Every structure is written in C-alpha cells, then in structure tokens.
Amino acid sequence: MLGGARDWLAGLGLGEFGATVVLGVALIMGFLTFNVLFLIWLERKVSAHIQRRLGPMEVGPHGSLQTVADMVKLLGKQILTPVATDKFVYILAPVLVFVPTLCLASLIPISGAEAFAELPYGLVVLIALSGISVLAIFMAGWASNNKYAVLGGMRSVSQVIAYEIPILLAALSVVMIAQSMNLREIVMAQARGVPFILLQPVAGVLFFIGITAETNRAPFDIPEAESELVGGFHTEYSGMRFAMFFFAEYTNMLVLGALGATLFLGGWLGPWLPGPVWLLLKAYAVVFVMIWMRWTFPRLRFDQLMSFAWKLLIPVALVNLVITAFAVGGGR
Amino acid sequence: MSVADGVFLLSSAVALAGALLAVGLRNIFHNILGFALAMLGVAGIFASLGSDFLAAVFVLVYVGAVAIAMVYAVMLSHPLDQPHRPRSVPKIAAAVLVAAGVAGALWNVLRQVAWPVAVPGADAGAAVTGRRFLTDYVLAFELISVLLVVAMMGAVMVARRSRPGRGTW
C-alpha cells in the first residue's frame, strides 16, 4: 500500500526521492498528531484513576474525544503576542522546539527492514538533535521577557545539561556490548542474545531517569513548575503556540520512550505481532511508567535535582561504564 | 551539481550568514543564536564531506555550549531594555587587526597545502577517529584533557573563594 502511494506521488513529478520524503513526513506527522491526542487523554485518565476520579467522560466513549475538542478550542483561540517580547525569537521558539523531535522520530528503526532514515551513527545523531530543543525552550523563556519565563528557561538549561550526561553514559554502555552505534545493529545484537535491560539494569534505570528529566516531566518538571513559576518558559504563550510546546513534550515522550525500547527492550523484536506494533507497545509501556511516576512522586527542589544528577547519577553511570568496559574487554 | 554539492553550498552559506549575524547584531542573545546557526552550518559541511559522526558530535558539543553561553550572556550582559552603548572605535580597530592577522595566517596555510588532502572514500567514522586519538594524536588528546581538568579546577577555586563561610563541601 505504501509502495503504491509512493508511486502515485512520484508520478506527480516529485521523483522517487521527493516522493519518499513527502510520504515519510506525512506519515510521521499524522501519526505524531494522533499520538499527542492519545497521550494527553491517557495522562488525564491515568492521573484520574490514580486519584480515584474518573477523568474526562463526556466527549466520546470514556472521554476519548476530549483532546480533539481541546485541540479545536486551542485552534480557535486568539494568538497573543505581548508587547515587550523579542518578536522574532518569540515566534521562532515554538516552531524550533518541534523540529528536532520530528527528525528524531524518523531515525528510530520501526522493524527489521524499515526506518524512515538510517544512519551509521544513529544514536549519536539522535542524542545530538534532542539537545536542540533545550535551545528552543530557553529562547522561549528569554524572548517572553517575563521573570518566571526566564527562570523556567534557565532551570531547563541546567537540568538538561546535567541529565544528558547520564543518558549518554548509559547509552554508551549499551553501545559497548552491541559494538555499534547504529540503532538497527543494537537491536540485532539483542536478537542474538537477550534484551539489554537484563545485561544492563543499572544503565536502563539511569536512562529512564534521564529521559524523564529531559522531557521535563515530574518529578523533574521544575522548568514549568506551576506552583512556583506560573507556567515556566511558556507562561506568555497562548493558543496554538502554547499547543506547540505541549505537542513537542508529548512527542518527545514517545520518541525517547521508543529509543529506550530500542536500546534496552529489544526494539521491534517480539513473537506473533509485526515489528512496528511491538515497538509501539514497548514505547507506550515506557511512557505509561513516566505518567505513573508523575502522579506518584512530588516535585524535587531545584538543588536536590542538581545534586541528584551530579553527585549520584553521573558517578553511578561512570562506574557502570567502567565495569561494562572490563566485562566486554575481558570477554574477548 | 550533485546533492552533496548542494548541501555543501547551502551549509557554507548558512555558516557564513550565521557568523555575520553573530558579530553584526547589537542584541547579545541574537549574536548567540547567530553563532548556533553558524555551528549548524559547519556541521552541515562536515556531513556533506562524508563525516557524519563528526557532524553529529559537532552539534552535540556546540549546541550544548551555546545553551550555556546564552545563560551567561543573559546574566552578564548590559540590560537590553536600556539604550545600546555606542561601539568604541579603538576596540573595533583592535578587533579588525587581530582578525586580519588570523585571516592572513590561515590564507598562508591554505596556499601552502596541496589540495585535495582528503583521500576520496576514506573512512572518517567513529572507529578511525577513535583509533587516531589513541595512537597518532594521543599527545594532543591528553593535553586537551589536562587543559579541561585545569579549567574545571580553576572554576571550582573561583567559585569557592567568592563564598566565604563555606569552607567545606
């Protein structure tokens, strides 16, 4: 079916390459939009059940169309631009926050034969691109010209810088075992042995904590801590510009969840069901745990957050890396 | 013109435009964004030359650095809601002089090197880069590590001295 659609597009004068790009972007965007609507609904439902409520029930069966209604509301809202903002940066930030996430989504291998884009150093490219969204968050915070927004942006930078290191070190210990930075090769290495979560439980936990912080999720949500900073970096944004930040956050959750599934849970591997289904099941399982954590743990204080990363996570990740290096090197 | 040529030209244009923005604009935050654009352009040049690993590492390192530079810029710079101070002529003259000296030295090197130095199809991937770092260029690699450690210790000392009454960690 996809081949047919591509041929049809190529027939419109786009050429083979252009048709693949257009089809890939359309598929990824379509799926990510659906994913955001689903995840926001899931978040509200899970939080409600954790707090012994029902959550949205009115629009659609069990409120399943609630977020569609919310999206329509946000689309209809007036887009305000406060007078004192740095206009160009203010408008650029919500766009820029979303671009890296879209690139990330195209890099994850979805089955044995397919990824929208495959690179020999896919893992490094993925981690490099995910760092760009913090730039966008700080741009949003600064350009808003609002003290809460600037504080939120500053916190976001220091948090992401700190938590990117354990993510990298945890991913590196997986790379050492798989002997490759190509995401497909990493999954194939797990097909020959066991999922890496069994070989690298410590790295798995570190990676999970890291991606929770990277997506600004509670208990690491200090960049937008409502009770301290109004809305943090997106205080001054309204309508669809605000929705773009939301969109980016939930997309990031899924993409980083899928990356975690690829690195530690065997990616698309699994019996009976097709590869993409397995990958999505595993990614949504990771996302579910992230939602579960958000509604279970209180928010960390800023200094606790920083010392947790620098004084606990990074030393543990380094020790884990050294042990892995000796184990891998000694096994040869 | 092949796709690689197109990517090369586009990346070079982005790098140059970013560099011009980085030095030309009067708002320090915009300067840093220009710098980020220039770095993305340089990463694009690496990618068009076939070293995608280097390109990825370039983005990883420099975008992280840019984010930190932004925080410092906001904390240290002249408040932006006040009128800009006029540029000082002696400073501009000194900057032009230094830039001309560096450009002259680079031009000298460029003329002496026989192009192309890169072997077509050479593997510039992570494995080769890593092996080179630990064999041919091990001295440079270790020197950079020492430099970073010294810089970090210096930062710790400066931070500690400015906080009396906190003698212990």
HADDOCK unambig.tbl for C-alpha pairs under 7 A between the chains (distance, minus, plus):
assign (segid A and resid 121 and name CA) (segid B and resid 53 and name CA) 6.20 0.50 0.50
assign (segid A and resid 124 and name CA) (segid B and resid 56 and name CA) 6.18 0.50 0.50
assign (segid A and resid 125 and name CA) (segid B and resid 56 and name CA) 5.00 0.50 0.50
assign (segid A and resid 128 and name CA) (segid B and resid 56 and name CA) 6.08 0.50 0.50
assign (segid A and resid 128 and name CA) (segid B and resid 57 and name CA) 6.97 0.50 0.50
assign (segid A and resid 128 and name CA) (segid B and resid 59 and name CA) 5.76 0.50 0.50
assign (segid A and resid 128 and name CA) (segid B and resid 60 and name CA) 4.14 0.50 0.50
assign (segid A and resid 131 and name CA) (segid B and resid 60 and name CA) 6.85 0.50 0.50
assign (segid A and resid 131 and name CA) (segid B and resid 63 and name CA) 6.90 0.50 0.50
assign (segid A and resid 131 and name CA) (segid B and resid 64 and name CA) 6.71 0.50 0.50
assign (segid A and resid 132 and name CA) (segid B and resid 63 and name CA) 6.46 0.50 0.50
assign (segid A and resid 135 and name CA) (segid B and resid 67 and name CA) 5.72 0.50 0.50
assign (segid A and resid 154 and name CA) (segid B and resid 71 and name CA) 6.55 0.50 0.50
assign (segid A and resid 157 and name CA) (segid B and resid 67 and name CA) 6.59 0.50 0.50
